[in-house]
């Protein structure tokens, strides 16, 4: 039994039946009672779940998360959901593998869900450059800011990854470290590339040569970082400090060092990136470049809602990270790790 059947039996139009079901005031009381009586007689129950889903979709935004084990994004999502709710929207989360194509996923989401907007947590600049013109709704790219991208419906919010990495490595050099290992993602990742270039620039500006043999390639998860550090130790790489491109990578590195019998920071100093809550509760507490997660999430939602509701132009917002000193760094003992 459908509302078309109720319309046929009652002699009313489908639109009138719909207004009765939705308790609209623009229906005469006698007509409303007539329709409700027929619905009771035939046992008709409106599909309120479908109607509610339609309402939710009309006020929904999608968060496309690149990487299923990225703890920084997990914290970011909590703030995004809270802020988007303040604006009366619902957030739908779609997780992707770290190496997935987020543009292909977004196009599928547009077909199936039809959200009002999209926030991308992480993404490939190359994927955006090639395919974002297929995305017609307002969008924000979070944690990635690139001059290569310029679309009228794409805002960007993030930190200056190059400057943040430069500050992190400079802080290690200021403590006296001269042999610094860098562990992070591939050059295809824009944040990873910028963080590597920032680290390299800090070394060069301080008269140090960047040694590519002290660069370890890792995904942004514990196990990958653990394995990468084990590989460096197996090659007997010489270093007194590690700059990890995320706190998750840093924690994996510390676990590998501990398993090999080294103490942090007595034998090796380690500094991370992101400032996830776990970083403050590690032993030792992790030194890190802290991204202002709550502020970033707020700015992402504000920009998105302005685009959705007021047709505002896309904007790029670059926020400043802060150095969390922690307990995982100290001056070197004067001898490299062998």
Buried (B, 14 or more C-beta within 10 A) or exposed (E): EEBEEBBEBBEBEEEBBBBBBEEEEEBEEEBBEBBBEBBEEEEBEBEEEEEEEEEEBEBBBBBBBBBEBBBBBBBBBEBBBBBBEEBEBBBBBBBBEBEBBBBEBBBEBBEEBEBBBBBBBBBBBEBBBEBBEEBEBBBBBBBBBBEEBEBEBBBBBBBBBBBBBBBBBBBBBEBBBBBBBBBBBEEEBBBBBBBBBBBBBBBEEEEBEBBEEBBBEBBBBBEBBBBBBBBBBEEEBBBBBBBBBBBBBBBBBBBBBEEBEBEBBEBBBBBBBBBBEBBBEBEBBBBBBBBBBBBBBBBBBBBBBBBBEEEBEBBBBEBEBEBBEBEBBBBBEEEEBE
